[in-house]
Amino acid sequence: MNILYVRGGNAGTRTIRVHKILGMMAVTAAIALVVSAAVIVATHSSRVSNRLIIKNLESENGRLHSELARFRGEVEALENKMNMSFELQNRARLIASLDPISSDVWQVGVGGPAPDLKGMESAYPDSIFGSIDEGLDRMLRQSELQIQSYAEVIGILDKEKEIRDCTPSIRPLKGGFLSSRFGGRMDPFTGATVQHPGIDYRARTGNPVMSTADGIVCQTGRNGGYGLMIEIEHGNGFKTRYAHLSKILVNRGQKVKRGEIIALVGNTGHSTGSHLHYEVLFRKIHRDPLQYVISDGTCYD
């Protein structure tokens, strides 16, 4: 191989003769040197890139572990609150005269000991997620069970409240005094012993008369010896009557509430003086009204 070398200025040229084999070796060496340099650069760049990726992954893994620990704590706290709610719910069921929910039913088909979340996390990274998912699924079914149970409790309590509201339980007027009791007594007009179907409260004319329970007015107006009278249908077999009134303040078919003023005390009908005659009937049978008067200040647990 001839290599022509041109000198600067007027120095002319110079020919260098190189053996073909030596030339090929030189070119090959140059190519190998360039390739080696490229490989070294690429390998170094790959290592740097991998270290950055690993560092980012380690950082992300640490963040996920922190989030998982926080989430696990929230799930455990929620489970504790669900257990407290279970106890309160059973107390509510007892108040409503319902059988408590058993622990087996509360587990809603999920049994076995509580999982070791920390051990599972270190030994089997995926197990902790499965356990949390199982716990959340159990609590979801427990919440559905609670909704059904509370609906049952509320239904019972609402029904009992309706019964209580429709049961005579207060004095039919404020003031006045009891002048005649329920049962046998002497008729003030004839002197004969007769059955008194209610009780009498001596009070001034115009004293307000109250309904002793929720109900519907089923009769108003004059009724023989009762004079001006009101009869109220309370449901559940109860009726009340208010007689010898001076004025009626409600109409037939009107709904009234316990404690609502319905009339004024008077002296109409078969009466010897201003008073209120009050009767309680249960399934058409007269009952002693005093058994359906709760004393002021009385409390029941």
C-alpha positions in Angstrom: 0.0 0.0 0.0 1.4 3.4 -1.0 0.5 6.5 1.0 1.2 9.8 -0.7 2.1 12.5 1.8 2.0 16.1 0.5 4.2 18.5 2.4 3.4 22.1 3.0 4.9 24.9 0.9 7.2 23.8 -1.9 8.6 20.8 0.0 7.0 18.5 -2.5 5.5 15.1 -1.8 6.7 12.0 -0.1 5.5 8.5 -0.6 5.3 6.1 2.3 5.1 2.4 1.5 3.1 0.3 4.0 2.8 -3.5 3.8 -0.8 -4.5 3.1 -1.0 -6.8 6.2 0.2 -4.0 8.5 -2.3 -1.6 7.0 -5.2 -4.0 7.6 -4.1 -4.6 11.1 -3.9 -0.9 11.8 -7.4 -0.3 10.5 -8.8 -3.3 12.4 -7.2 -2.0 15.6 -8.7 1.4 15.1 -12.1 0.0 14.5 -11.8 -2.3 17.6 -10.7 0.7 19.7 -13.7 2.7 18.6 -16.1 -0.2 19.2 -14.6 -0.9 22.6 -15.0 2.7 23.6 -18.6 2.7 22.5 -19.3 -0.5 24.5 -17.7 1.0 27.6 -19.7 4.2 27.3 -22.9 2.3 26.7 -22.3 -0.1 29.6 -21.5 2.8 32.0 -24.6 4.7 30.8 -26.8 1.6 31.3 -25.4 1.0 34.8 -26.1 4.6 35.8 -29.6 4.4 34.3 -30.2 1.1 36.2 -29.0 2.6 39.4 -31.4 5.5 39.0 -34.3 3.2 38.2 -33.5 1.0 41.2 -33.2 4.1 43.4 -36.6 5.3 42.2 -38.1 1.9 42.7 -36.8 1.6 46.2 -38.2 5.1 47.0 -41.6 4.1 45.6 -41.5 0.8 47.5 -40.8 2.7 50.7 -43.7 5.1 50.0 -46.0 2.1 49.3 -45.0 0.4 52.5 -45.8 3.5 54.5 -49.2 3.9 52.7 -49.9 0.2 53.4 -49.0 0.5 57.1 -51.3 3.5 57.3 -54.1 1.7 55.5 -53.7 -1.4 57.6 -54.0 0.8 60.7 -57.2 2.4 59.4 -58.7 -1.0 58.6 -57.9 -2.3 62.1 -59.4 0.9 63.6 -62.5 0.4 61.5 -62.8 -3.3 62.6 -62.6 -2.1 66.3 -65.4 0.4 65.7 -67.5 -2.3 64.0 -67.1 -4.5 67.0 -68.2 -1.6 69.3 -71.2 -1.0 67.0 -72.0 -4.8 67.3 -72.2 -4.5 71.1 -74.3 -1.3 71.0 -76.6 -2.9 68.4 -77.3 -5.9 70.6 -78.1 -3.5 73.5 -80.6 -1.8 71.2 -82.1 -5.2 70.3 -82.5 -6.1 73.9 -84.3 -2.8 74.6 -86.6 -3.6 71.6 -87.2 -7.1 73.1 -85.4 -8.8 70.2 -82.9 -11.6 70.4 -79.3 -10.4 70.2 -77.2 -11.3 67.1 -74.7 -14.1 67.9 -71.0 -13.8 67.3 -71.2 -16.6 64.7 -73.8 -14.7 62.7 -71.8 -11.5 63.1 -68.8 -13.1 61.4 -71.2 -13.5 58.4 -69.6 -16.8 57.2 -66.0 -15.8 57.9 -64.1 -17.8 60.6 -60.7 -18.6 61.8 -58.2 -16.6 63.9 -57.3 -13.1 63.1 -54.4 -13.0 60.5 -50.9 -11.9 61.5 -50.7 -9.0 59.2 -47.1 -8.0 60.0 -45.8 -11.5 59.6 -47.7 -12.0 56.3 -46.3 -8.7 55.0 -42.7 -9.8 55.5 -43.1 -13.4 54.3 -45.6 -13.0 51.5 -45.9 -9.5 50.1 -49.2 -10.3 48.3 -50.9 -12.0 51.3 -51.4 -8.7 53.2 -53.4 -7.3 50.4 -55.6 -10.4 50.3 -56.1 -10.2 54.0 -57.1 -6.5 53.9 -59.5 -7.2 51.0 -61.1 -10.1 53.0 -61.5 -7.8 56.0 -63.1 -5.1 54.0 -65.5 -7.6 52.4 -66.4 -8.9 55.8 -67.1 -5.5 57.2 -69.2 -4.7 54.1 -71.4 -7.7 54.8 -71.5 -6.8 58.5 -72.7 -3.3 57.7 -75.5 -4.8 55.5 -76.4 -7.0 58.5 -76.5 -4.0 60.7 -78.7 -2.1 58.4 -81.2 -5.0 58.4 -81.0 -5.3 62.2 -81.4 -1.5 62.9 -84.4 -1.5 60.5 -86.0 -4.3 62.6 -85.2 -2.5 65.9 -86.6 0.9 64.6 -89.7 -0.9 63.3 -90.4 -2.4 66.8 -89.7 0.8 68.6 -91.9 2.8 66.2 -94.7 0.3 66.8 -94.2 0.5 70.6 -94.2 4.3 70.4 -97.4 4.2 68.5 -99.0 2.0 71.1 -97.7 4.2 73.9 -99.0 7.3 72.2 -102.4 5.8 71.8 -102.7 4.5 75.4 -104.3 6.9 77.9 -101.6 7.9 80.4 -102.2 11.4 81.8 -104.8 13.3 83.8 -107.5 14.8 81.5 -107.2 18.2 83.1 -104.8 20.3 85.2 -105.9 21.4 88.6 -109.1 20.3 90.2 -109.3 17.2 92.5 -110.7 13.7 92.4 -114.2 13.7 93.8 -115.5 10.3 92.8 -113.7 7.0 92.0 -114.5 4.2 89.7 -116.8 1.4 90.9 -119.7 1.1 93.3 -121.0 4.4 94.8 -124.2 6.0 96.0 -126.2 7.8 93.3 -126.3 11.5 94.4 -129.9 11.8 93.0 -131.5 8.6 94.2 -129.3 7.4 97.0 -129.1 3.9 95.5 -125.8 2.0 95.1 -124.8 2.1 91.4 -121.8 1.3 89.4 -119.8 4.4 88.5 -118.1 3.6 85.1 -115.5 6.4 85.4 -114.0 9.0 87.7 -115.0 12.6 88.5 -112.7 15.6 88.8 -114.2 18.5 90.6 -113.1 21.7 88.8 -114.3 25.1 87.8 -116.4 25.6 84.8 -114.2 26.6 81.8 -111.2 24.6 83.1 -109.5 23.1 79.9 -110.0 19.4 79.3 -107.2 17.5 77.5 -107.1 14.3 75.4 -105.2 11.7 77.4 -103.7 10.0 74.3 -103.5 10.3 70.5 -106.6 9.4 68.7 -109.6 10.4 66.5 -112.7 12.0 67.8 -115.5 9.6 67.1 -118.5 11.3 68.9 -119.4 14.8 70.0 -122.5 16.5 71.3 -125.2 15.9 73.9 -125.7 12.4 75.1 -128.5 12.0 77.7 -127.2 12.1 81.3 -123.6 12.7 80.0 -124.6 16.2 78.8 -122.1 17.6 76.3 -119.7 14.7 75.7 -116.7 13.8 73.6 -115.6 10.2 72.8 -112.2 9.5 71.3 -111.1 6.3 69.5 -107.4 5.7 70.3 -106.9 2.3 68.6 -105.5 -0.9 70.1 -108.9 -1.3 71.8 -108.9 1.9 73.8 -111.6 4.6 73.9 -112.0 7.6 76.3 -115.1 9.7 77.2 -115.2 13.2 78.6 -118.7 14.3 79.9 -120.6 17.2 81.5 -118.7 19.7 79.4 -119.6 23.3 79.0 -118.0 23.7 75.5 -116.6 21.3 72.9 -113.5 22.5 71.0 -113.1 19.6 68.5 -115.1 18.1 65.7 -116.0 14.5 64.9 -113.3 12.9 62.8 -110.6 15.2 64.0 -107.2 13.8 65.0 -106.0 14.8 68.4 -102.7 14.4 70.3 -102.0 13.6 73.9 -102.3 16.8 76.0 -104.3 18.6 73.3 -107.2 20.8 74.7 -110.5 19.4 73.4 -113.1 20.9 75.7 -114.0 23.0 78.8 -115.3 21.7 82.1 -119.0 22.3 82.7 -122.2 21.2 84.5 -124.3 19.7 81.7 -126.5 16.6 81.8 -127.0 14.5 85.0 -124.7 16.6 87.2 -124.8 18.2 90.6 -122.0 20.6 90.1 -119.2 21.7 87.8 -116.9 18.7 87.2 -115.5 16.4 84.5 -116.6 12.8 84.2 -113.8 10.7 82.6 -114.1 7.1 81.4 -111.6 4.6 79.9 -112.8 1.7 77.9 -110.7 -1.2 76.7 -112.4 -3.5 74.1 -115.7 -2.0 75.2 -115.2 -2.8 78.8 -114.9 0.0 81.4 -111.5 0.1 83.2 -110.5 2.2 86.2 -109.1 5.4 84.6 -106.7 5.8 87.5 -104.8 2.8 86.3 -104.1 4.8 83.1 -102.9 8.0 84.8 -99.1 8.2 85.2 -98.2 10.5 88.1 -96.3 13.7 87.3 -92.5 13.2 87.7 -92.7 9.4 87.2 -89.9 8.1 85.0 -89.4 4.6 83.6 -86.1 3.1 82.4 
